Amino acid sequence: MAALAGVSHQTVSRVLNGFEGIRPETRDRVLEAIERLGYRRNLAARSLATGRTGVVGVLSPDNPTYGATSSLFAVEHAVREAGLQPLITTTSGLPESVESALEFMYGRAVEALVIMAPSRSVLEVHDRMGVEVPTAYLLTGDERGRWSVSADQSKGAEMALQALLAAGHTAIQHVRGPLDSTEAQLRSDAYSRFMAQNSLARLPILEGDWSPQSGFDAYVRLDPRATAVFCANDQMAIGLMHAASVGGRWVPDDLSVVGFDDIPEAAHTLPPLTTVRQSFREVGTLAVALLTAALEGREPPDVEPLMPILVERDSVGPPGERKRSW
């Protein structure tokens, strides 16, 4: 390749590794030679020569919820944008599954990790095994301080609840996510805190599992006093609205509903769902920025929880209003 481009092997190496200071015409000749020869970088050989693999391990839950899947895509994109290679594996969250997944990645000499940990059990296994490389954490709220990257879950829940209160609702019920989910707990805690701060009676919290079916099933357990429901994600909100229509109640005429996440389908439910949007792409970008700073020996940037956005649609209306809005 060096002979074809008319340059030294050192110059080829510098082009491949992105060094600056190479004349544009020289870089073009090297790149043309790469294309003509069909060259592919041998990462194993490169790691032996440089001591670097350029690989970032990503541990993802095997439960394909919208939040986890969107976070995974965002991280994978950000890793590649940073010039690194993602190595992705999934785990059920059971201790033996988490341990096996981490051993798999450590055995492949990952330089950094992104741990998507929807439950504390994942973090407990990770801590027990020891942190061998710089690690960023997603789906954990602010559980890991400066190394956690997430939208402000509590603030998002407050936005949803404030929208219901502003519409005149005081009897608000909450359908939460799974008991072992950190983010579900943060949203549930925010509900209890909001109701207390506004001197409102806290209705029984109903447990779901993020699925539309669990929202559908929660409907029959709603407190008869409830005029509004805050669901911890959009899928459960969609299931609950379906159950309400089957039961002869209209949203928002008879029952107002707010979700969380702003999945693409939320804009196309009947009626369109009011919800809280969090930027998964920005979360992924910030997580990788933390890791690249650590790998380059720079001080990692300070990361504050990202501000979510309330997306107001037609699933919220005043309590007791019987005029169909859609």
N, C-alpha and C positions, 0 to 999 in steps of 0.2 A: 504493500500500500504506500509506504514511504517513497519507494522508487517511482511508482506510478505518478505520485503527486509532486515528485522532485523536491522533497523535503526530508529532514531527518526524522528518525523514529521518535525523538524527543518532541518535535513539533507536532507529530501526529497525536502523541499522548496528551499534549497540552490542549489540542483542539477537542479531543474526546472528553476531557475532564473540565472543559468550559473555562480555561484560563483566559484572562484578558491580556491585551498587549500584543496580540497576533494580528498582522496586517490582514485586512479584509480579503485581498486577492489570494493570500496564502491559505486562509481559512476556506475559501471557496474551492481551491484546488484539492484540499484534503477531503472536503465533503463530497466533491465530485468523484474522487477515487473511492470513497466509502460506498457510494451508490453503485458505481460500476462493478465493484468487486462483491457486492451483496454482503458486506461485512456485518457481523452481529457481535456485540460486545460479550465477552465471556466473563460473567460476573464472578465466577469462582476464581478464575485467574486474577482478576482485578483485586479481589479481596486479599489474595495471597500477597500481591505486590504492594498494596497500599495499607492493608490492615483494616480496610473499611468495606462493608458490604452494601451500604446504601439502602438497606431494607428496613422498613418500619412495620412491625407486627401490629395487626388490628384484631382484637378479640371482640367478637360480636355475639349478642344473644341469638339463639336459633329460633326465637319466636318472632316471626316477621311482622311486627306491628309497624304502623306508618312511621312513628318517631324513630325507632331503631333502624329501619331500612333507610330512611332519609338521612340519618346521621352517618350510616355506613357509606352511602354514596358520596356524601359531602367530604368525608375524611379521605376516601379513596381518590377523589378528584384532587383534593388539596395536596396529598402526598405526591402524586404524579406532577402536579404543578411545581412542587418544590424540587423536582429533579430526583426524587427518591422512588423506591419501589415498594408497594404495599404487599404484605403477606397476610392474607385474611383467613381466619378460622373461626368457627362458631362453637358455642358451648351451651349446654342446657341450663347451666347455673348450678347443677349439682356439684359438690366439692370434687369428686373424682373426675368429672368432665372438665372443670376449670383447670385442675392440676394437669391433666393430660394435654389440654390446649396450650397452656403456658410452657410446658416442657417441650412440646413440638416447636414452638417459636424460639425459645432460648436455644434449642438444639440446632437451629438454623442461623444462629448468630445475628439476630435482629439487633439493630443499633438503637432502636427506640420502640416504645409501645404506646398504642392507644387502647385503653381498657374501656369498653362500653359496658358498664356495670349497672343494670337496672335494679339489682338487689345487693344488699350488703354482704351476702354470702360470697359473691364473686370477689369483693375486696378483701374479705377475711382470708380466703385461700391465697390470693396474691400477696398479702402481707406475710402470711406464714412461710411462703416460699422465698420471700426476700425480693426486693426491687433491684434487679441487676442492671437496668438501663433507664434512661430518662423516660418517664411515663406520664401521659396526659389521660385524664378521666372524663368520660361523658356519661350522661344519664344518671348522674349522682347528685345533682343540685350543686351545692358548694361544699360537699362532704370532704373534699381534699384540698380546700383552700386555693392557693394560687395555681395549682395544677389541675383544678377542675374547670371545665368550660361548659356553660349551659345558659339557657335563657333563665330569667328570674321567675321561677315557678310560682313563688308566693305572690309576686306582683301580678302575674298573669291571672291567678285565681281571684285576686282582689278586683281586677278589672272586670272579670266576668260577673262577679257578685255585685259590683257597683252598678253595672248596667241593669241588672234586675231590680236593685233597690231604687235606682233613678226612675224606672218605669212604674214604680209604686208597689213592688212586691216586698212583703215582709215575711211571708211563710215560704221560705226557700229550702228545698231539700237537696242533698248532695249524693250523687252516685260516684263513688271513688273507684280507683284502680286497685290492683291486687295488693294484699296486705304486705307482701315482701318487696314492693316497689318503692324505692326512695322517692322518686318524683311524685308518685301517687300520694305518699305520706305528706310531702310538702304541700300539695294542693289541698289535701284533707285538713291539715293543720291550719291552713290559711282560711278555709271555710269556717272552722270552729272559732278562730280568732276574730274574723269579720263579724260573725253573728254576735259574739260577746261585746265587741267594741261598739256595735250599733244597737245594743240592748234588744236583740231579737232572739226569740226562742229557737234553739238549735234542734231541728227535727232529726230523727234517727238517720245516721249515715248508712247508706246501702252499699254493699261491696259488689264490684264487678270485676271482670278479668280483661278489660280493654276491648272485648269483642262486641259486635252489634247484638248478638244473641243475649249477652249478659245485660245489656241495656234494655232489651225487649222484656227479659224476665224481671228486671227491677221494677218495671211499671206497676205490676200488680201489688208490689210492696210499698208503693208510695203512701205517705201519710195523707189521709183525706183532706187535711188542712192545706196541703201544699198547693200553691198557685204557680210555682216556678221551680225548675230543677237545673242545677249546675252539674253537668256530667264532666268527669275528669278527662275524657277525650271525645273526639267527634264520632268515632264508631259507636260508642255506647249511646251517645245522644241520638244518632240516627235510628238505632234499634228502639230506643224509648219512644221516639216520635211515631215510629211504625206501630208500636203497641198502643199508643194513645189513639191513633186513628182507628185501629181495630176495635178499641173499646168505646168508640163513638165520641171521642173528645178531639177538638181541633186545636192545633198549635198555630198562632199564639192565643186564639180566642179564649180557650179554656185552660190552657197550660203553656207557660213560656219555658223555653229550653235554650241553654247555652252550652257549647262544647269547648274543646281545647285542642289545638294543633293546626286548624285550618287545612284539612286535607282537601284535595281537589274536588271531591264529591260534595263538600260542604256547601259550595255555591249552587248546587243543583238539586238539593233535597226539596221537598215540598212541605212547608215553605223553605227557602234558603236559610241556612243555619248561621246564627250569630255565634262567633267563636273567638278564640285567642290564637293569634299566629306567633310562632316562634321561628327564627331563621336558622334552619339546620345547616345551610351552606356556610353561614358566618361562624357557627359553632365549629364546624369542621376545619375551616381556615385558621381560626384562632388556636385550635388544638395543635395543628401542625406547626404553626408559628412558634409555639412554646417549645416544641421538640427540636426544631431546626436551630433555634437560638442556643439550646443546651448543647447540641451536637457541635456547633461551631464555636463553643466556648464563650458565647455572649450571655449577658444577663437576660433571662427570660422576661418578656414584657409583663407588666401588671395586667391581669385579666379580671375585669368586673363582670358580674352576671349581665347578660344582654337583655335589653328591654323588649318585652313582647309587645304586640299590637292588638288592640281590640278591633275585630272586624264585625261591624254592625250590619245585620241583614234583617230578615223578616220573622225570625222565630221568637222575638220578644215583643210583648205588647202589654198594655195595662191590665191588671187583674180584673176579672169579671166582665171584660168587654166581649160582646157577642157578635160584633160585626166582622165578617170574614175579611182578612187582609190579603188573600191571594185566591 
